[in-house]
Amino acid sequence: MKIEEMRALKPDALAKQLEAAHEELFNLRFRLATKQLVNHREIRRVKKEIARLKTIIRERELEIR
């Protein structure tokens, strides 16, 4: 998902996306530990997605204040 698409989401949708990304990261780490993960770059991609989502959420928190 691109950053513009993320910024267009409502706060509850952002929270759901963040939760889904954390779950995906957990699953990727589990697959890595059991030697089933083929593409290691997926972990990096999901981590960056989580960081982007957290950044957008924090930006919105600061706008309110």
C-alpha positions in Angstrom: 0.0 0.0 0.0 1.3 3.4 -0.9 1.7 6.2 1.6 -1.0 8.3 -0.1 -3.4 5.4 0.2 -2.5 5.1 3.9 -3.1 8.7 4.5 -6.6 8.5 3.0 -7.6 5.8 5.5 -9.7 6.7 8.5 -8.2 6.1 12.0 -10.0 2.8 12.7 -8.9 1.5 9.3 -5.4 2.5 10.1 -5.5 0.6 13.3 -6.8 -2.5 11.5 -4.0 -2.2 8.9 -1.5 -1.9 11.7 -2.8 -4.9 13.5 -2.8 -6.9 10.2 0.8 -5.9 9.6 1.9 -7.0 13.0 0.2 -10.3 12.5 1.9 -10.7 9.1 5.3 -9.9 10.7 4.7 -12.5 13.4 3.8 -15.1 10.7 6.9 -14.2 8.7 9.2 -14.5 11.7 7.6 -17.9 12.5 8.2 -19.1 9.0 11.8 -17.8 9.2 12.4 -19.7 12.4 11.0 -22.9 10.8 13.1 -22.5 7.6 10.0 -22.1 5.5 10.5 -18.5 4.4 11.7 -18.2 0.9 11.9 -14.4 0.5 13.7 -12.7 3.4 12.9 -9.2 2.0 9.3 -9.7 3.0 10.2 -9.1 6.7 11.9 -5.8 5.8 8.8 -4.7 3.7 6.4 -5.4 6.5 8.6 -3.6 9.1 8.6 -0.5 6.9 4.9 -0.7 6.4 4.4 -0.8 10.2 6.7 2.2 10.5 4.7 4.1 7.9 1.4 3.3 9.6 2.7 4.4 13.0 4.1 7.6 11.5 0.7 8.5 10.0 -1.1 7.7 13.3 1.4 9.9 15.2 1.1 12.7 12.7 -2.7 12.7 13.3 -2.2 12.7 17.0 0.0 15.8 16.8 -2.4 17.6 14.5 -5.2 17.3 17.1 -3.1 19.0 19.8 
